[in-house]
């Protein structure tokens, strides 16, 4: 009888362990179990923590502990990035994705400003982590009936929130050193909200051609998102119910027929209140 050598046995155990680790990570990132969804919720919480550090840096960027904190966050993001890449079925496509670019820019924003002062503007890249909140919508759609009922309002609220946060971050980073009116992140948020709502008190204005361009973007894009959110809030809600004939998903909550093809619908309701 031929017995396996100790080295081949160890190699086999390592291969089995690697396969097990790959399967576990893949389940966490792409699975539909409650454990996998909790893991993805945890990733969103971590992203929000990264954003909180960005906000903290706006008032405590000279503190000695900011550099170690930035380095620790960069290491954690790199570990999570490596784990995600390890289980991705199409690694080349993942490396070319916007999410990958955002992660790499965020790591650069955490590392480079600690050593090179004139690259501090990269701090704004940390706000890109909020873009990952869109991945949360898929899990919420599966977990919460309340979310499915108010999905349109929630999605448009998220869109508006992401826009406000990212633009406010850009306003703060680009204007903080040259504009006495933008001394803190709150000042930048105040300017963004007053411009977005067309209130425009005029006590804070952006300086330079770049500042004026940012104000134009806030007025054009931000007001459009704001109006779409108001429409979703005050317009009668839609019901998600797929028409068997034409596939239309959104119907009036009291619809009897499909508006697109006329088929009789059987939408479950609790009756009139």
C-alpha positions as CSV (number, residue, x, y, z in Angstrom):
1,X,0.0,0.0,0.0
2,X,1.3,3.5,-1.0
3,X,0.9,6.1,1.7
4,X,0.8,9.8,1.1
5,X,3.8,11.7,2.3
6,X,3.4,14.2,5.2
7,X,4.1,17.1,2.8
8,X,1.4,16.1,0.4
9,X,-1.1,15.7,3.3
10,X,-0.3,19.2,4.5
11,X,-0.7,20.6,1.0
12,X,-4.1,18.8,0.7
13,X,-5.2,20.2,4.0
14,X,-4.2,23.7,3.0
15,X,-6.0,23.4,-0.3
16,X,-9.2,22.2,1.5
17,X,-8.8,25.0,4.0
18,X,-8.5,27.5,1.1
19,X,-11.6,26.1,-0.6
20,X,-13.5,26.4,2.6
21,X,-12.4,30.0,3.2
22,X,-13.3,30.9,-0.4
23,X,-16.8,29.3,0.0
24,X,-17.4,31.1,3.3
25,X,-16.4,34.5,2.0
26,X,-18.4,34.0,-1.2
27,X,-21.5,33.2,0.8
28,X,-21.0,36.3,3.0
29,X,-20.6,38.6,0.0
30,X,-23.1,37.1,-2.4
31,X,-25.3,34.8,-0.4
32,X,-28.9,35.3,0.6
33,X,-28.8,33.9,4.2
34,X,-29.5,36.0,7.2
35,X,-25.8,35.7,8.2
36,X,-24.7,37.1,4.8
37,X,-27.1,40.0,5.0
38,X,-25.9,40.9,8.5
39,X,-22.3,40.8,7.2
40,X,-23.3,43.2,4.4
41,X,-25.1,45.5,6.9
42,X,-21.9,45.5,8.9
43,X,-19.9,46.6,5.8
44,X,-22.3,49.5,5.4
45,X,-21.8,50.4,9.1
46,X,-18.0,50.3,8.6
47,X,-18.4,52.6,5.6
48,X,-20.5,55.0,7.7
49,X,-17.7,54.9,10.3
50,X,-15.2,55.8,7.6
51,X,-17.3,58.8,6.7
52,X,-17.6,59.7,10.4
53,X,-13.8,59.9,10.6
54,X,-13.9,62.2,7.5
55,X,-16.2,64.5,9.4
56,X,-14.1,64.3,12.5
57,X,-11.0,65.2,10.5
58,X,-12.7,68.4,9.6
59,X,-12.4,69.6,13.2
60,X,-9.5,67.6,14.6
61,X,-7.2,67.1,11.6
62,X,-4.2,68.5,13.6
63,X,-4.7,65.9,16.4
64,X,-1.9,63.4,16.8
65,X,-4.2,60.4,16.8
66,X,-5.6,61.2,13.3
67,X,-2.6,59.7,11.5
68,X,-2.7,56.3,13.3
69,X,-6.5,56.2,12.8
70,X,-6.2,56.9,9.1
71,X,-3.6,54.2,8.7
72,X,-5.7,51.7,10.6
73,X,-8.7,52.5,8.4
74,X,-6.6,52.2,5.3
75,X,-5.4,48.7,6.4
76,X,-9.0,47.6,7.1
77,X,-10.2,48.8,3.7
78,X,-7.3,47.0,2.0
79,X,-8.1,43.8,3.8
80,X,-11.8,44.0,2.9
81,X,-10.9,44.9,-0.7
82,X,-8.6,41.8,-1.0
83,X,-11.3,39.5,0.5
84,X,-13.8,40.8,-2.1
85,X,-11.4,40.4,-4.9
86,X,-10.6,36.9,-3.7
87,X,-14.2,35.7,-4.2
88,X,-15.1,37.7,-7.3
89,X,-15.9,35.4,-10.2
90,X,-14.8,38.0,-12.7
91,X,-11.8,39.7,-11.2
92,X,-10.9,41.7,-14.3
93,X,-14.3,43.3,-14.5
94,X,-14.2,44.0,-10.7
95,X,-10.9,45.7,-11.0
96,X,-12.3,48.0,-13.7
97,X,-15.4,48.9,-11.7
98,X,-16.2,52.2,-10.2
99,X,-16.4,50.7,-6.7
100,X,-12.8,49.4,-7.0
101,X,-11.6,52.9,-8.1
102,X,-13.5,54.4,-5.2
103,X,-11.8,52.0,-2.7
104,X,-8.4,52.7,-4.1
105,X,-8.9,56.5,-4.1
106,X,-10.2,56.3,-0.5
107,X,-7.1,54.4,0.6
108,X,-4.9,57.0,-1.1
109,X,-6.9,59.7,0.7
110,X,-6.1,58.0,4.0
111,X,-2.4,57.4,3.4
112,X,-1.0,60.3,1.3
113,X,-2.3,63.3,3.2
114,X,-0.6,61.9,6.3
115,X,2.8,62.4,4.6
116,X,2.3,65.0,1.9
117,X,0.4,68.2,3.0
118,X,-0.6,69.5,-0.4
119,X,-2.6,66.2,-1.1
120,X,-5.0,66.9,1.7
121,X,-7.7,67.6,-0.8
122,X,-8.0,63.8,-1.3
123,X,-9.9,63.6,1.9
124,X,-13.0,64.3,-0.1
125,X,-12.7,60.8,-1.6
126,X,-13.8,59.3,1.7
127,X,-17.3,60.5,0.9
128,X,-17.3,58.0,-1.9
129,X,-17.9,55.2,0.6
130,X,-21.4,56.4,1.0
131,X,-22.0,55.2,-2.6
132,X,-21.9,51.7,-1.3
133,X,-25.2,52.3,0.5
134,X,-27.0,51.4,-2.7
135,X,-25.9,47.8,-2.2
136,X,-28.0,47.9,1.0
137,X,-31.2,48.4,-1.0
138,X,-31.2,44.8,-2.4
139,X,-31.1,43.3,1.1
140,X,-33.7,45.6,2.5
141,X,-36.0,44.7,-0.3
142,X,-35.7,41.1,0.7
143,X,-35.9,41.7,4.5
144,X,-38.5,44.4,4.9
145,X,-42.1,44.6,3.7
146,X,-42.2,48.2,4.9
147,X,-39.2,49.0,2.6
148,X,-40.9,47.4,-0.4
149,X,-44.0,49.5,0.3
150,X,-42.0,52.8,0.4
151,X,-39.2,51.9,-1.9
152,X,-39.5,54.8,-4.3
153,X,-39.4,57.4,-1.5
154,X,-36.5,55.7,0.2
155,X,-34.5,55.4,-3.0
156,X,-35.0,59.0,-3.8
157,X,-34.1,60.0,-0.3
158,X,-30.9,58.1,-0.5
159,X,-30.1,59.7,-3.9
160,X,-30.6,63.1,-2.4
161,X,-28.6,62.3,0.7
162,X,-25.7,60.9,-1.3
163,X,-25.6,64.0,-3.5
164,X,-25.7,66.4,-0.5
165,X,-23.0,64.6,1.3
166,X,-20.6,64.3,-1.6
167,X,-21.1,67.9,-2.8
168,X,-20.8,69.2,0.8
169,X,-17.5,67.3,1.1
170,X,-16.3,68.9,-2.2
171,X,-17.3,72.3,-1.1
172,X,-15.5,71.9,2.3
173,X,-12.3,70.5,0.9
174,X,-12.0,73.0,-2.0
175,X,-13.1,76.1,-0.1
176,X,-11.8,75.6,3.4
177,X,-8.3,77.0,2.8
178,X,-9.3,79.9,0.6
179,X,-12.8,80.9,1.8
180,X,-13.3,82.4,5.3
181,X,-17.0,81.6,5.2
182,X,-16.3,77.8,5.0
183,X,-14.5,77.2,8.2
184,X,-16.1,73.9,9.1
185,X,-18.0,71.1,7.5
186,X,-21.2,72.5,9.0
187,X,-20.6,75.8,7.1
188,X,-20.3,73.8,3.8
189,X,-23.5,71.8,4.6
190,X,-25.3,75.1,5.4
191,X,-24.3,76.6,2.0
192,X,-25.3,73.4,0.2
193,X,-28.7,73.2,1.8
194,X,-29.5,76.9,1.3
195,X,-28.5,76.6,-2.4
196,X,-30.3,73.4,-2.9
197,X,-33.6,74.8,-1.5
198,X,-33.1,78.0,-3.5
199,X,-33.2,80.0,-0.2
200,X,-29.9,81.6,-0.9
201,X,-29.4,83.9,2.1
202,X,-26.1,85.2,0.6
203,X,-24.1,85.2,3.8
204,X,-21.8,82.5,2.4
205,X,-20.7,82.4,-1.2
206,X,-18.1,80.3,-3.0
207,X,-15.0,82.0,-4.4
208,X,-13.2,81.4,-7.6
209,X,-14.3,79.9,-10.9
210,X,-14.3,76.4,-9.4
211,X,-16.5,77.5,-6.6
212,X,-19.0,79.1,-9.0
213,X,-19.1,75.9,-11.0
214,X,-19.8,73.8,-7.9
215,X,-22.7,76.2,-7.1
216,X,-24.1,75.7,-10.6
217,X,-24.0,71.9,-10.2
218,X,-25.8,72.1,-6.8
219,X,-28.5,74.3,-8.3
220,X,-29.1,72.2,-11.5
221,X,-28.7,68.7,-10.2
222,X,-29.6,69.1,-6.5
223,X,-32.9,71.0,-7.2
224,X,-33.9,68.2,-9.6
225,X,-33.3,65.5,-7.1
226,X,-35.1,67.6,-4.4
227,X,-38.2,68.0,-6.6
228,X,-38.2,64.3,-7.5
229,X,-38.2,63.5,-3.8
230,X,-41.1,65.9,-3.1
231,X,-43.0,64.2,-6.0
232,X,-42.5,60.8,-4.4
233,X,-43.7,62.1,-1.0
234,X,-46.9,63.8,-2.2
235,X,-47.9,61.7,-5.1
236,X,-50.1,58.7,-4.4
237,X,-48.0,55.6,-3.7
238,X,-47.4,52.9,-6.3
239,X,-47.8,49.1,-5.7
240,X,-45.1,46.7,-7.0
241,X,-47.0,44.0,-8.7
242,X,-45.8,42.4,-12.0
243,X,-48.4,42.3,-14.8
244,X,-48.5,38.7,-16.1
245,X,-48.9,40.0,-19.7
246,X,-46.7,43.0,-20.2
247,X,-44.5,42.9,-17.1
248,X,-45.3,46.4,-15.8
249,X,-44.2,46.5,-12.1
250,X,-45.6,49.8,-10.8
251,X,-49.4,50.3,-10.5
252,X,-51.7,52.6,-8.6
253,X,-52.6,51.2,-5.2
254,X,-56.3,50.9,-6.2
255,X,-55.7,49.7,-9.8
256,X,-58.0,47.0,-11.2
257,X,-56.5,47.0,-14.8
258,X,-53.0,47.4,-16.0
259,X,-52.5,50.8,-17.5
260,X,-50.2,49.5,-20.2
261,X,-52.0,46.5,-21.6
262,X,-55.5,46.5,-19.8
263,X,-55.2,43.1,-18.2
264,X,-57.2,42.6,-15.0
265,X,-54.9,42.7,-12.0
266,X,-55.3,40.8,-8.8
267,X,-53.3,43.0,-6.4
268,X,-53.6,41.9,-2.8
269,X,-55.0,44.7,-0.6
270,X,-56.4,45.0,2.9
271,X,-59.4,46.9,1.7
272,X,-60.4,50.6,2.2
273,X,-59.5,52.3,5.4
